[in-house]
């Protein structure tokens, strides 16, 4: 595996005046009367132009240049500015800036979750190059490699978790947003380590049931919501009835038989759990 090496090139602001001085000397030798000096001056002038100028290059902030000499990796230049190196070096450009994309080339991926339900899912991944040597020499096209591996990691993650879970104990794609995002980022990072890429963030941008089961799953979610709401209402009503009976017994307001307590509990539960407003009935009898 090729490891990145940092190269400190010669400043272009030092090399440029030196090159101009040598060119000026070559031009001065041309105007002399000596044939030998004229030949040397002409040859030197063209050599300086051909081999001196190609050595200059610039690097912008958060950019890098990978230097190669006849196929051998020399090093990488990360320092921004105006530089000069061996004119025989090949200077390949790589951006170190943060990039982002949506998996599936902007399309929605269809995959089965852990329970076998077909779902539609996509994610947004933010990444950047941190090792220019690995990005250049370990994979053919590191940008395409990032996109393909990210989509594969997302599909693999979707098959390990259910779309939804009734409780908070189990990690699900819909409820456990932070846990799913953390797992997705780690899965993608493991795949992209060899390419010298750092994953800054990975989050699901679209999540839904596939169209063929979306209506049925919506009805199931609505039914589950109704059941959960009913359970919460009953739980609260039982607590309120218990509190009312305890208060009556503690204050000795009324002495109730077990039969009257049962009737009171039934009436209170009906009132508290009913959708419709209760209709009061005034008992004017002697009992």
VMD Tcl script that draws the C-alpha trace (Angstrom):
set ca {
  {0.00 0.00 0.00}
  {1.37 3.39 -1.02}
  {1.64 5.90 1.84}
  {1.48 9.63 1.26}
  {4.72 11.61 1.41}
  {4.75 15.37 1.76}
  {7.09 17.28 -0.54}
  {8.19 20.88 0.05}
  {8.85 22.40 -3.38}
  {10.93 25.43 -4.23}
  {9.02 28.68 -4.09}
  {8.08 29.89 -7.53}
  {8.91 33.47 -6.53}
  {12.54 32.38 -6.07}
  {12.75 30.15 -9.14}
  {11.13 32.70 -11.47}
  {13.74 35.48 -11.06}
  {16.52 32.90 -11.36}
  {15.04 31.58 -14.59}
  {14.60 35.10 -15.99}
  {18.23 35.89 -15.13}
  {19.46 32.79 -16.95}
  {17.32 33.67 -19.97}
  {18.75 37.19 -19.96}
  {22.30 35.81 -19.90}
  {21.45 33.50 -22.79}
  {20.09 36.44 -24.80}
  {23.23 38.48 -24.06}
  {25.44 35.70 -25.39}
  {23.42 35.66 -28.60}
  {24.24 39.28 -29.43}
  {27.98 38.67 -29.10}
  {30.20 38.22 -32.15}
  {31.42 34.79 -31.10}
  {29.80 31.98 -33.01}
  {30.35 29.55 -30.14}
  {28.68 31.87 -27.63}
  {25.80 32.46 -30.02}
  {25.21 28.71 -30.38}
  {25.44 28.22 -26.62}
  {23.07 31.13 -26.04}
  {20.47 29.87 -28.52}
  {20.58 26.33 -27.12}
  {20.43 27.61 -23.53}
  {17.53 29.92 -24.34}
  {15.38 27.15 -25.79}
  {16.36 24.68 -23.05}
  {15.37 27.17 -20.37}
  {12.03 27.78 -22.03}
  {11.27 24.10 -22.66}
  {12.41 22.68 -19.32}
  {12.18 25.65 -16.96}
  {8.66 26.95 -17.46}
  {6.84 23.56 -17.10}
  {8.21 23.28 -13.57}
  {5.97 26.12 -12.32}
  {2.55 25.36 -10.88}
  {0.10 26.72 -8.33}
  {-1.81 25.05 -5.51}
  {-5.00 26.58 -4.16}
  {-6.18 26.15 -0.54}
  {-7.57 22.66 0.15}
  {-6.04 21.34 -3.05}
  {-3.03 19.08 -3.62}
  {-0.72 17.94 -6.41}
  {0.58 14.37 -6.66}
  {4.10 14.33 -8.16}
  {5.29 11.45 -10.34}
  {8.70 10.97 -11.98}
  {8.55 8.49 -14.87}
  {5.87 6.46 -13.09}
  {7.43 6.61 -9.60}
  {5.59 8.35 -6.80}
  {7.70 11.25 -5.51}
  {5.33 12.88 -3.04}
  {2.40 15.25 -2.66}
  {2.33 19.03 -2.37}
  {-0.36 20.38 -0.04}
  {1.06 23.86 0.59}
  {-0.93 26.49 -1.26}
  {0.94 29.05 -3.36}
  {3.25 29.41 -6.36}
  {5.84 26.60 -6.63}
  {8.53 25.14 -8.88}
  {9.67 21.53 -9.09}
  {11.56 19.30 -11.47}
  {9.98 19.97 -14.89}
  {9.97 16.22 -15.57}
  {7.51 15.68 -12.72}
  {3.93 14.83 -13.62}
  {1.66 16.94 -11.43}
  {-1.77 15.34 -10.90}
  {-4.45 17.48 -9.29}
  {-6.60 16.25 -6.36}
  {-9.08 18.34 -4.41}
  {-9.10 18.02 -0.61}
  {-12.38 19.88 -0.20}
  {-15.49 18.33 1.32}
  {-17.85 16.85 -1.25}
  {-21.32 15.37 -0.91}
  {-23.62 13.27 -3.04}
  {-26.81 11.23 -2.78}
  {-26.51 7.47 -3.01}
  {-27.84 5.71 -6.06}
  {-26.73 8.59 -8.31}
  {-29.61 10.70 -7.00}
  {-32.17 7.90 -7.42}
  {-34.06 6.02 -4.72}
  {-32.75 2.53 -3.94}
  {-35.28 -0.25 -3.32}
  {-34.22 -2.90 -0.82}
  {-35.80 -5.26 1.72}
  {-35.46 -4.46 5.40}
  {-34.69 -7.07 8.05}
  {-38.31 -8.26 8.12}
  {-38.44 -8.62 4.34}
  {-40.56 -5.53 3.71}
  {-39.62 -3.69 0.48}
  {-38.59 -0.12 1.27}
  {-37.21 2.88 -0.60}
  {-34.09 4.43 0.90}
  {-31.34 6.87 0.02}
  {-28.67 8.76 1.95}
  {-26.52 11.87 1.66}
  {-22.80 11.32 2.25}
  {-20.24 14.08 2.90}
  {-16.61 13.06 2.40}
  {-13.14 14.32 1.55}
  {-9.74 12.96 0.54}
  {-7.21 12.75 3.39}
  {-4.53 10.57 1.75}
  {-3.72 11.60 -1.83}
  {-1.45 8.60 -2.46}
  {-4.15 6.04 -1.60}
  {-6.76 7.94 -3.58}
  {-4.47 8.01 -6.63}
  {-2.94 4.54 -6.60}
  {-5.08 2.15 -4.52}
  {-8.27 2.48 -6.60}
  {-8.84 3.29 -10.25}
  {-11.45 6.04 -9.84}
  {-11.81 7.06 -6.21}
  {-14.91 9.21 -6.81}
  {-16.81 6.33 -8.43}
  {-15.45 4.00 -5.74}
  {-16.90 6.22 -3.01}
  {-20.34 6.31 -4.64}
  {-20.57 2.56 -5.30}
  {-19.31 1.52 -1.86}
  {-21.58 4.01 -0.09}
  {-24.63 2.64 -1.89}
  {-23.58 -0.93 -1.03}
  {-23.10 0.01 2.65}
  {-26.54 1.65 2.76}
  {-28.23 -1.43 1.31}
  {-26.41 -3.68 3.76}
  {-27.48 -1.47 6.67}
  {-31.12 -1.55 5.59}
  {-31.16 -5.36 5.62}
  {-29.90 -5.45 9.24}
  {-32.68 -3.35 10.79}
  {-36.47 -3.23 10.56}
  {-38.19 -0.24 9.04}
  {-40.08 0.41 12.27}
  {-40.34 -1.12 15.74}
  {-43.16 -0.81 18.26}
  {-40.87 0.18 21.12}
  {-37.65 2.10 21.66}
  {-35.64 -0.95 22.76}
  {-34.88 -2.09 19.20}
  {-32.98 0.03 16.69}
  {-35.13 0.77 13.63}
  {-34.57 2.78 10.48}
  {-37.40 5.22 11.16}
  {-37.12 5.81 14.90}
  {-33.38 5.51 15.66}
  {-32.11 8.32 13.46}
  {-28.88 9.05 15.32}
  {-27.91 5.39 15.78}
  {-28.61 4.56 12.13}
  {-26.60 7.58 10.92}
  {-23.65 6.61 13.13}
  {-23.71 3.01 11.92}
  {-23.98 4.12 8.30}
  {-21.01 6.46 8.60}
  {-18.89 3.72 10.23}
  {-19.87 1.14 7.60}
  {-18.98 3.50 4.75}
  {-15.73 4.54 6.43}
  {-14.62 0.92 6.76}
  {-15.12 0.41 3.03}
  {-13.39 3.66 2.00}
  {-10.34 3.41 4.28}
  {-8.23 1.88 1.51}
  {-9.06 4.80 -0.80}
  {-7.72 7.44 1.61}
  {-11.17 8.97 2.14}
  {-12.66 10.34 5.36}
  {-16.46 10.25 5.72}
  {-17.55 13.45 7.44}
  {-21.26 12.63 7.68}
  {-23.78 10.12 6.37}
  {-27.52 10.53 6.92}
  {-30.63 8.97 5.44}
  {-32.38 11.51 3.23}
  {-35.35 9.42 2.09}
  {-37.08 6.49 3.77}
  {-40.48 5.05 2.88}
  {-42.24 1.79 2.21}
  {-42.32 0.69 -1.42}
  {-45.46 1.67 -3.31}
  {-46.80 -1.87 -3.53}
  {-47.14 -2.15 0.28}
  {-47.29 1.50 1.30}
  {-51.10 1.56 1.72}
  {-51.17 -1.63 3.80}
  {-48.31 -0.48 6.00}
  {-50.00 2.87 6.53}
  {-53.13 1.11 7.79}
  {-50.98 -1.01 10.11}
  {-49.26 2.08 11.48}
  {-52.62 3.77 12.03}
  {-53.97 0.71 13.82}
  {-50.86 0.52 15.99}
  {-51.19 4.21 16.83}
  {-54.81 3.71 17.86}
  {-53.87 0.73 20.05}
  {-51.05 2.68 21.70}
  {-53.33 5.66 22.31}
  {-56.02 3.43 23.81}
  {-53.51 1.73 26.07}
  {-52.27 5.10 27.30}
  {-55.85 6.31 27.93}
  {-56.74 3.17 29.88}
  {-53.54 3.39 31.91}
  {-54.28 7.00 32.82}
  {-57.92 6.27 33.60}
  {-57.02 3.43 35.95}
  {-54.63 5.71 37.80}
  {-57.25 8.44 38.13}
  {-59.88 5.98 39.44}
  {-57.45 4.56 41.97}
  {-56.56 8.07 43.12}
  {-60.25 8.97 43.48}
  {-61.03 5.87 45.57}
  {-58.00 6.46 47.78}
  {-59.07 10.08 48.38}
  {-62.63 9.06 49.30}
  {-61.41 6.37 51.67}
  {-58.80 8.63 53.30}
  {-61.24 11.50 53.94}
  {-64.08 9.23 55.11}
  {-66.42 11.11 52.83}
  {-68.67 8.13 52.00}
  {-68.67 4.54 53.16}
  {-68.87 2.45 50.01}
  {-69.53 -1.24 49.84}
  {-67.53 -3.42 47.50}
  {-70.44 -3.55 45.12}
  {-70.76 0.26 45.05}
  {-67.00 0.60 44.57}
  {-67.16 -1.77 41.59}
  {-70.03 0.23 40.09}
  {-68.16 3.49 40.67}
  {-65.01 2.11 39.05}
  {-67.01 0.94 36.02}
  {-68.76 4.28 35.64}
  {-65.53 6.27 35.96}
  {-63.75 4.09 33.42}
  {-66.60 4.50 30.96}
  {-66.53 8.27 31.42}
  {-62.76 8.58 31.13}
  {-62.26 6.15 28.25}
  {-65.30 7.03 26.14}
  {-64.98 9.11 22.97}
  {-68.35 10.75 23.54}
  {-69.15 13.20 26.29}
  {-70.98 11.55 29.23}
  {-74.64 12.33 29.89}
  {-75.11 12.96 33.62}
  {-78.03 11.29 35.37}
  {-79.18 12.72 38.70}
  {-80.28 10.06 41.13}
  {-83.11 11.48 43.26}
  {-84.02 8.20 44.89}
  {-83.66 7.49 48.58}
  {-80.90 4.97 48.08}
}
mol new
graphics top color blue
foreach p $ca { graphics top sphere $p radius 0.5 }
foreach p [lrange $ca 0 end-1] q [lrange $ca 1 end] { graphics top cylinder $p $q radius 0.2 }
display resetview
